[in-house]
Amino acid sequence: MGALTTLANKHILSTHALLRILIETFVVLAWALKVCTSEEKAKYEEVYKRLKSWDRTRLKKHKALLEELPQTAEIESAIKKAKAGIDQYKEDGVEELPSYQQLFHCLGDKPEEVKRWEEIYARFYRKYSRAVHLDRNVTQDLAWMQYENEEPKAILYKDDIEPDGDELLNVASVSCDINKAIRVFYGWHFEAMQNEYRQLEAMLIKK
């Protein structure tokens, strides 16, 4: 909903940042839900274990970011708390999240499926990463000079990033894929939802 709202309000850079987050969420969630055991208790335990790996990796990255900040008492306390959480995960035998390359190999049962996962992620990463990691070229696109009585006045922000035309389709696609992954795992009905998405996809592609 956040991505759709920012897109509807023509905030393209914000939409791209949320799309980057959505695709990464989908990849990790799909991996977490893809367990090979059919026994119910073992299946849920393995999913929970994978989700905790996600938590441990997130906490490790959070700690690294905190360590780059000026070390105030508040920051030092947050680092200490993060370290305690990481140590607890280690004690519980929780591993870190596998690399994305390893995730793709797990998600794809055949070489062509692995390649498809790699291509999807690479395409989204290239298109939308700059909205997460700003650089000088992007920030220059967000500013312009306005002249009042022949005096230049710098306008420091405008969302003038051009849409690529696929944003709405990509938001719908990734959202439906996340929904489907959850429904397939729990054995919930998903065919009707997928049929609706395919109809929506056809309409969006025409536009």
N, C-alpha and C positions, 0 to 999 in steps of 0.2 A: 504493500500500500504506500509505503514511503517513496519507493521508486516511481510508482504511477502518479503520485501527487506532485513530486518535483518535476516530472516530465510534463504533466498537464499544465504546470505553471511556467514551463519553458526554462527551467533551471537544469540545463543539460549537464553541466559539470557534476552537480550533485547526483543526478540520475546515473551517470557513468560510475561514480564512486560506489553507489549502492549496488549496481550491477556487478562490479568486481567482487563485492562482499557476497552477493547472492550465489555466484558461480562457485566461489571457494567453499561456501557453506554446503552447497549441493554435492560437491566432490567428496568432502569429508563425511557428510551424513550418509551418502550412498555407500561409502566404504564401511562405515560403522554398522549399517544395517545388512550388509552382505555377509552373512555368516553361513557356514556350510553344514552345521549340525541341524538335524530335524527334531531333536528332543527339546521340548519347550523350555525347560528350566535352563539347560545348557545354552540354548540360543539366546535367551534374555541376558544371562550372565556374561556371555561373550560381547554382546552389544554394549552392555554397561561398561565393560572393561575397555572397549574401544573408545567410548565417549569420555572415559576418565583419561585416556591417553591424550585426547584432544584438549582436555582441561589442563593436563600437566604441561603440554607444549605451549598453550596460551599463557599459562602462569610464568613459564620460563621467559617468553618474549616480553611479558609485562615487566618482569624484574629487570631485564636488560635495558628496557626503555627508562625505567626509574633510575638506574645507575648512571645514566647519561645526564640526568637533571642536577641542578645545584643541590647539594646535600643538606637540606634543612632537616629539622627534627621530625617533621611530618613525613618527608620522603624517606628518611632512614627507617622510620617505623614501618612504612609500607614495604620497604625492601625486606626488612626482617620478617614481616608477616608472609610475604611471597616466598622467601627462602624456607620458612617453616612448612608452608604448603607443599613445596617441591620435595623437601626431605620426607614428608609424610607419604607422598606418592611413591617415592623410591622405596621406603620401608614397606609399603603395601605391594611392591612388585609391579607397579604400573610403569610401562615403557612409554617413551615419547612417541608422538605421532610419526609414522613412516614418512619418508620423502614423498613428494607428489608423484615422482616416477614410479615408486613402489606402489602407491595407491592405484595408479593407472593399470599396472600389471595385475593387481588384485581384482580390479573392476572388470577387466577384459578377459574373457575366457579364451579368446583366440587372438592371434597377432593383429588382425585387422581391427578388432574391437579395441585393443590397447592403443593402436594408432589413432583411432577415432577419438578416444578420450584425450589423448595428447593434443590432437589438432583443435578440439573444442576449447580446451583450457588455454592453449597458446593464443588462439584467436581472441578470446575474451581478455586475456592478460594484456596483449598488445594494444587492443582498442581502448581499454578502460583503465589501465594502470596509471596513466598520467594524471587522472583525477584524484588518485590516492597519493601519489608521489609527485607533487608539483615541482616544476622546474621553471627556469627563467622564461623559456619560450611560451609556456602556458600563461604565466602571470602577465607577460606583455600583452597577451590577447584579452586580458581582463581589465585593461586600463586604456584610457584615451585622453586626449587634450580637448578641453572645451574652452572656447574663446568668448569672453564677455568684455565688450568695449575694447576689443583688440588686445585684451590682456589674457594670456593663457592661464587656464585653471585645470589642474590635474584631477580627473575623476578616477578614483582609485579602485573602483570595482564595477564591473558590468558582466553579466553572464552571457558572453557573446561567443561561447563555444558552439560550433556548428553541430547539429545532430547528425548522426550517420544514417538516419532513416530506419534503423532496425531496432531502436530502443524498445518500442512497445512490444514487438514480436519477441525480443529476447527476455523481457520481464515476464511475459506470459509463458514462454517456453520453460524458463528455469523454474518458475513458480509451480507449474504443472508437473515438472519432473520431480521436484521435492515432494509434492503431494502424492505423486504416484509411488515414489520409493517408500514412503511411510505406509501407504495403503497396501502395497504388495507385501511388505514385511508382516503386517498384522492380518493379512488375508481379507482385507476389506474390499468391497466392490470398487473398481476404478475404471471399468470399461466405458461407462457413460460419460465420466469426466473427460477421458481421453478423446472420445468422439466429439464432445463439445469443443475441446481444444483444437482438434484437427479442422473443424469447421471455422473456428476463429482464426486459425493459422492461414487458411486459404484466403479468408477475407483480408487479413493484414498484408499478405504477400501481394494481392491484387492492388492494394493502395500504395 
